[in-house]
Amino acid sequence: MSETPENSRVLLVTGAASGIGAAIAQLAVARGHRVMLTDVNEQAVQARVSSLGSRAAGCVLDIRDPAAWVKAFEAAEAAFGAVDVLVNNAGITHTGHATDLSPQQHRDIVEVNLLGTITGTCTAIERMTAKGHGHIITVCSMTAFLPLPGYATYCGSKYGMRAFHHSVALEERDGPLDFTIIHPPSTRTDMLEQEMADPACAISFAEKSYAPEEIAKTVVDAIASKPVEVVFPPLGGRVQRIAGVFPRLMRWVIPLAEARGRRHRERLMAKTGAHQPDTAQPSDRSTV
């Protein structure tokens, strides 16, 4: 059997040290792809790489830095050849109500989630177009359709990410590149535990959460199927997308969902013995 399958692709995955990004890298390697894992945490990404074998390599990448993006692509090319698929996955949030966050925290979210993704996408377009092929997969969020209390700036960054992604896909429609955007819901990663500690994020617990591996399967499947856009869950996601179009409906639905999330969160905290903080403190999370 050939060491490199005929349908093998070279992936560059951001935010790959943990969570959804790590799950994407693991499944992609298992399916015979070659993956450059990148993350702002160099030690964590190298530790992840060491568990994946010869089809994986890693490098540090702060997605806000244009020069770092160039170095990441060069590292991938040196290890495996030209990048076929960019997976924009890295992102952050500071949880809490908008008025509780500092100006720098708002800026952090926008600079990483939106401007970082813009920078990476533009870098990929230039390099992939020169090679004559490529696929850009953006892991966004269901909050790109439906704003949530406790995530105001995060939601704004995801709205912007979706608009940018589709605008660029239209601009590049006559070129050689494919574009896919995927919208996960609440996902069971370390970030969910951080949200548990912040009452402002109770709405995260209103609906079923998904395992990172479930999101990763959709992302890796998309390498072959090349869907334009994917929502989670397939039916419920469509309902949420519709609700986000109508502000009056949204103002009615969201408080109900938030109350349900608050009840679920309290039950989970009672089951795990977690401490309910007296006051909400903004927390950080890496996400999609």
N, C-alpha and C positions, 0 to 999 in steps of 0.2 A: 504494500500500500504506500502511495506517495506520502512523503512527509508533510507536504503542503497541499491540501485539497484544491481541486481546480476552481471551486467557487470561493476560495478563501479571499477575504478582503483585509486591508490594513485600516484599522480604526484608531482614531485619537479620541479618547474619552476624558472629559474634564470632571473634576470632583469625584475621582475614581478611588479614593482611599477608603471610602466607607459608603454605607447606604445604597441608594439606587445605582450610583456610578460603579461601585465595587461589584454589585450583582450583574450589571451589564457586562463588565470586563470578564467576570468569571464565566458567564454563559457564552459570550463570544469566543473565548479561548476554547471552551469545551466543544464548540461547533466548528473549530478549525480555523477561525480567524486569528489574525495577529493584532495585538492591541498595545498601543502606547497609552499607559495610564498616567494621567497628570492630576496634580492636586497642589494646593498651596502648602500643604503639610508634606514636606519631602520625606521625612522619616516614616510617616504612615504609609505613603504611597509605595515606598521601596519595600516596606514590610509586606504589603499586599502583593506586590510583584513577585516576591520570593516564593509565594505559595502557588503561583500559576504556571511555572515552567517556562520553557524556551520561547513560547509564542507571546510572551508578555515582556514588556520593558516599561520603565517609568522615568518621569522627570518632574521637577517642580514647575508649577505654572500658576502665577497670579494672573487671572484672566483680565485684570484691569490694565495690564502692561503690554502694549503692542510689541515691544521687542521680545518679551517672554513668549508671546505667541509664535513669533518667527522661529525662536530657538526650539520650541516644542515640535513644530513641524519638521525642522531640520533633524531633530533627534529621532523622530519617527522614521523619517526617510533613511537616515543612516542605519537604523536597526532593521527595518523591514521593507523599505521602498516607499514609493509615493503613497500618501494618505488617500484612501478611497472614500472613507466615511468619517466625518466629524460628528461626534455626539456632544452637543452643548448641554451639559447636565449640571455644572457647578452653579451654586447660588447660596444666598444667605437670607436670613431675616432677623430682625430684632422684634420679639413679640411685645405686645402691649398696645394700648390705645395711642393714637397718633400724637395726642398732646402730652403723653408721658415720655415720648422719645426725644432725644436731643437732636439738634440739627445735624450733627455728625452721624448719628445712627440712621436718620433718613437718607443722608447722602451715601452712606455705606451700601444700603440696600440697592439704591438706583445705580451706583457705580459698578457693583458686582453683577447684579442680575440683568440689568439692561445694557449698560455701556460695555461691560465685559463680554456679553454675548454678541453685541454689535461688532466689537473689535475682532473677536474670533471668527465670526461669520464672514466679515470682509476679508480677513486674511485667507480664509479657506477658499473663498470665491476666486480670488486672484490666483492662488497656487493651483487649485483644481482646474480652473478654466484653461490655464496654460498647459496642463496635462491632457485636457480634452475629456475629462470625466470626473464625477464626484457626486457625493450625496451628503447633504447637511441635515442632520436630525436634531431638532431642538426639543428638549424635555422642558415643557412649560408647566402649566398648572390649571386645574379647573377654576382657580380664582381669576384666570384670564377672562372668564365669562361672568362669574358671580362674585361680587365684592363681599368681603367678610369683615365684621368688626374684630378688632384685635390684630388686623393684618393690612391696614390701610395702604401704607406705602409699598408693602410687598405685593398686594393686589395691583396697585398702580404699575409696578415694574413688570408684572406678568401681562397686564393689558398691553403695555408698550411692547413687550417682547413678541406677543402674538401679532400685533399690527406690523411690527418691523419685519418679522419672518415672512408674512404673506406678501408684504409690499416688495421685498427683495425677490421673492419667488416670481412675482409678476414681472419685475424688471429683467430677470434672468430667464424668462420663459423661452426665449429662442436660443439659449445657450445649452451647454452639455450637462448641466447639473440638475439633480433631483433635490426636492425639498420636502421634508416631513416634519410635522409638529405634533407632539404627544402631550396630553394633559392628564397627569396622575391626580388622584384625590389624596386624602390623608394616607400616609404610608408609614408602616411600622418600622421606624428607624429610631436612633437615639434622640432625634429631634422631638419625637412624640412624647418622650419622657420630660423633655424640657417644657413642652407645652402644657403638660400635666401640672407643672408648678405655677402656671400663670392663669389665673381665673379669667383674664381677658380673652383667652384662647379657647374658651369652653366649646365654641362652635365646631372645633376640630373633632370633637367626639360625638357629633350628632349623627354621623353615618358610619357605615362599616369602613374600617381601615384595611389597606392592602399590604401584602408582604412585598419587599423590594424585588424579590424574584419574579413576582407577577408582572410588575412594570418592566423589568429587564427583558422578559420574554417578548413583550410587545415591541420593545425597542429593537431587539435583535431580529425578530421576525420581519420588521420593517425594512431591514437591509435588502431583503429579497422582494418583498411585496410593494414597497415604496408607496404607502398610503399618503394622501395629502395631509390628513388630520385625523387624530384618534382621541376620543374622549373616554373617561372612566366614570362609572361603569357604562357599558354601551347604551343601555336604555336610560338609566338615571342621569347619566351625563348629558344626554340630549334634553331632558327635562330642565336640568339646571341651566343649560345654555339658553333655553327659551325664557326661563324666569329672569335671567340677567338682562334681557332685552327690554323688559317692562318695569320701569322704576317703581310704580305703585304696587305691582305684584311683588316685587323684590322687598319693598318695605314691609309687606305683610308676612311674607314667607320667612325671611331671615330671622326675625325675633322668635318665631315658633321653633325654628331649627336651633337657635341659640339656647332656648330654654331646654330643649331635648338634650342637647350636648352637655348642658350644665348638670342635668340629672345623671347622665351616663358617666360623666367625669367624676361626680361625687360617689357613685357606686364603685367605680374602679379604684378610687382613692381609699374607700372603706375596705375593699377587698385586699388591697396591697398594703394597707396600713400607712399609706403616704400621709405626710403632714400637710394640712391646709394652711398656707401662709396667711398671716394677718393682712398683709398688703401685697399687691401685685408688684413684682420687680421685673422690668424688661429682661428677657433672656435672648441669647443668640442661638440660631440653629442653621445648619447647612442643609439645603433642600434642593427641590426642583420646583 
